[in-house]
Amino acid sequence: MRKIAVLSSFFEEHHTRQVLDTAARCGFTVDLYSDDRIPEEKRGQYEVLYGFPSPKLLPTMTGMRWFCAASAGVDTYSDDALYADPEHILVTNSAGAFGTTIAEHILMVTLMLLRRMPAFEQVVRERRWVRTMPMRSICGSTVTILGTGDIGTNFARRAKALGAAAVYGVRRTKKAADPAYDGIYTHEELDALLPKTDILLLALPATPETDRILSRERIALLSKNAIVVNVGRGNAIDQEALMEALNEDRIAGAALDVMEPEPLPVDHPLWDTRNLLLTPHISGNMSLGITRDLDVSMFCEDLENYAAGRPLKHLVDRKLGY
């Protein structure tokens, strides 16, 4: 019998039933593990692996032919050296499961910055009664989104619904995109967009092309009123230049859910940077039921494709990193 190993730490009972039922229909048996401590003597038995494994586990899964990452990002799983037989390994991700939860996080931190919540929190801590501070709105703002996949597009739709004056998407190519975007631009055209951008969102995978895409020179192009939100990968921003811009009031604020390094050391200067909201890479975790449900359903959909010999819907190009 063909076998699947599932790392099911985020499963609820209905997820277990869904995976077991789908696997049975497809001719597979399933072993569930709460983490990636699969017994060494069993690792070569599994044709399929699904979950959040440590990259160190992958080389030991010698019989594996398909690895489905329960995450959207697969930069830690893209190196061919991680696989016993890289030429014959299929890797898929779960991009599409995280759009709602991460878009809501982006919306939360964006509104907190625009409506001056960090400043009001300080006022309240000091037990002062201050009612007037200049505020701004998504309504009427110009939004630029680097990365027009599931996450960026989910936020684009919400920003448009809240009255954003313009929503621009930036991607590798100019192929057609969701109607929420008022225009699509390439990375090479980004410099012209930055001076008129009020809200800059980065929702990018970690690839050589995206490394420091928001460089010191590009940060200098942003207006004093601009805010920057990063929910992709920390390598996308020149972090030192961003800290300087925030501390010198050259931009209005930033929110980082991803940074370099992670975890952030207790003595890192990011902790004390002005006008900065930090969260410990939690925007895309499994805290929402809809995320867990979508993730499991996407795996089951591709399991049926895999068993039938059809192309996998969520296949990753390991060379591109997404």
N, C-alpha and C positions, 0 to 999 in steps of 0.2 A: 504494500500500500504506500502511496506517495504521502509525504509528511510535511507539515507546516509547523514552524515554531513561531509563537506569538508572544511578544512581550506586552502583557496586558495590564500594566499598572494603572492605566486610566480607564479600564473597562468598568461598565456597569453590567448588571445581569443581562439586560436585553442585547448588549453588544456581544457578549459571549454566545448567546443563543444565535444571533445573526451570523457570526463567523462560523460556528459549528455547523449550522444548517447549510450555509453556502458551501463550505468545504465538503460536506457529505455529498451534496448534489454533484460536486465537481470531481469526486473520487479521491479526496484527501482526508487524512486524519490530522488532528490538531493537538499539539501540546501547548498548554498555557504556562507562562512563567511570569512572575511578578517583576522580575528584572532580568538582566542579561547573564545571570549565573546559570547558564545551561550546562548540565553535566558534560564534562569533556568527552566522555565515551559516546555521547549521543550527537555531538555537533555535526559529524559527517553524515548523519541520517536525513537531514532536513533539506528539501529542495527549495523551500520558500521560507523567508524570514520577514516578519512584520513587526515594527515597533521603533523604539528609541534605543538602539544598542550603543554601547561604547564602540568606537572604531576598532579597538583592540580585539573585539570578538570576531569581526568579519573574516580575518584570514584563517581562523580555525573552523569556519563553516565550509568544509571542503566539498560537500555535496550540493551546495547552494547554487541555484540557477536564476533565482529572482529574489532581490531584496527590495522590499517596500518600506521606505522611511515614513514614519508617522509624522514627520516634520515637513514643512514647506522647503526650508533651506537644506541643501545637501552638500555644502562646501566641505564639510568634514568627512564626507563619504565618497568623494569624487576621485580620489587617487587610485589608479589601477593596482598599486602595490597592496591595497587592502584586501584584494580578492585572490583566492587560490587559483581561479581560472578566469581572469578578467575578460578574455575574449568572448566568453560565453555567459557572462553575467548581465542580466537586465536589472536596472535600477529605476525605480519609480519614486515619486515623492507624493506629498499630500497637499500640494498647492491647490487652493480652492476650498480647503476646510477652514482657513483662518481669516478670511476676508472680513467677516462680521466682527469678530472679537477684536482684531487689530484696528479696524476702522473706527470702532467705538473708542478704543484707547486713544487713537489720534485725535478724534473729536474732543475727548475729555481734556487732553493736555493743551490742545490748541485754544479751546475756550478758556482754560485756566490762565494761559498767558495773555490772551487778548483782554480778559476781564480782570487782570491784575491780582489773581488769587494769591500768588506768593507774597506780594506786598501786603495784602489785607490779612494774611495769616500772621505776618510779623506784627502788624498793628494790634491784632487781637492778643497775641502773646504778650505784648507790652501793655495790655489792658487800656488801650487808647480808643477813643471813639472818633474815627475818621470816616466820613461818608463820601468824600469827593476825591476821586482819582480819575484821570483820563482813561477811558476805555475804548476798545474797538470791537468790531464785529466781523464774523465771516461774511455777513451780508455786505456786498459792495467790494469785497477784497479780491485781489488777483492771486490765484493759487497755482503754483507750479509743482508738478508731481514727477519726480524721477523714479521711473519704474511703473509701467502701466498694466501690470498683471492684476491678479485677483485683489490684492491688498490695496494698491494704488487706486484701482477702479472703484472699489467699494467706498473709499473715502471721496473720490471724485463725485460720485452720485450724491453722497450726503452733503458735500460742500455746495453742489449746485442746487440741491433742494433747499438749503438754507440761504440762498440768495447770493452766492459768490458771483462777482461781476464777470469773471473769466476763469476757466480752469484749463490749464495747459498741461499736456502730457509730454514727457521726454523719454525717448526710447532709442534703441539701436537703429531702427528703421522707421519709415513713415507709413507703414501699412495701416489700414483702417483700424479704428479703435472704437470704444464705446461712445455713444452719443453724448455722454456727460462731459466729454472733452470738447472745448471750443477750438482746439488746435493741437496737432501732434508735431513735435520737433525732434530732431536727432541730437545726440550728445554734442555734436559740433556746433549746434545752434544755441546751446544753453546760455552762453555768455550774454547774448542779446536779451534773454528773458529775465535775467537776475535783477537788473536795476528796477524793473517794474513789478517785481514779485513781493507780495505781502506775506504770504505763507508758503514756505518751501518744504515739501515733504520728500524724504528719501525712503524708498521702499525697494531697495536693490539687493540682489544676491552678492555674495563676495566672489568677485572674479577679477582677473588682472585688469580688465577694462574699467571696472567700477572703483578700483583702488584709488583713494584720494580724489574722487571725481569732484567733490567740493573742496577744492584746493584753497590755499591762502589767497591766491589771486582772485578766485571766484567769490570767496567770502567778502573780499574788498569791494566787489561789485554790488553787494546787497545794500539796500537803503537802511537808514537808521531805524525805520519802523518794521523791518522784516523780522519774522520769527522762523526758526529752523526746527523741524521735527524729523528724527531719524528712528525708524523702526526696522530697518533692513539689517545691515551689518556695520560694525564700528569702523571698518577699514574705509568706508566711503567718504569720511570727513578727515581733513587735517585738524586733528583734535586740538593741538597746540594753538593753531591760528584761531579756531573757534573760541577757545577760552579767552584769548587776548581780546577778540572782538566783543565778547560779552562783558568782560571786566572793564573795558574802556568805553562801554555804552555806544559802540559803533553799530550794533544791531540790537533789536528790542528784547530778544529772548530766544531760548532754545529748550527743547525737550528731547532727551536721549533715553531710549529704552535699550540701546546697544552702544557699546563703547569698546575701547581698547585700553588695558586688557579687561577680561572678564574672568572671575569676579574682580571688581575694582578694589585695589588695595586701600586700606583705611587712611593712608597718608597721601593719597593721590589728590592733586590740586583740583580735579573736577568737583570734588565734594564741596569746595569752598568757592566755586565760580559763581559770579553774580548772575541773576536773572536766568537761572538754569533749573529745569525740573529733571531729576534723575529717577528712573525706575530700573530695577534689577532684571532686565530682560524678561518681563512678565506679560507683555502685550499679546503674545501669541501662544500662551500655554494652554493647557486643557481645562481651564477653569469653567468655561461655558459648556452647557450640555449640547448646544447646537454644533460646537466645534468637534466634540467627541463623536456625535452622531454622524456628521459629514465625513470625518476621517475614516471611521469604520466602514461606512457605506462605499466610499471611494475604493478602499481595499477590496471589498467584496465584489464590486463591479469589475475591477481588473482581475480578480481571481477567476471570475467566470470567463473573461477574455483569455486569460492565460491557459486555462484548462481546455478551451475550445480552439487554441492555436491562433487566436485573433491578435492583432496588434494591441499593446497595452496603451490605455488612454492617457496615462500620466507618466509616460516614459521620460526619463531624464537623459540629456546629452552630457555625459560626464566630462567631456572636453570643454563644453561651455560652462558647466557648473550649475545648470538649471534645466 
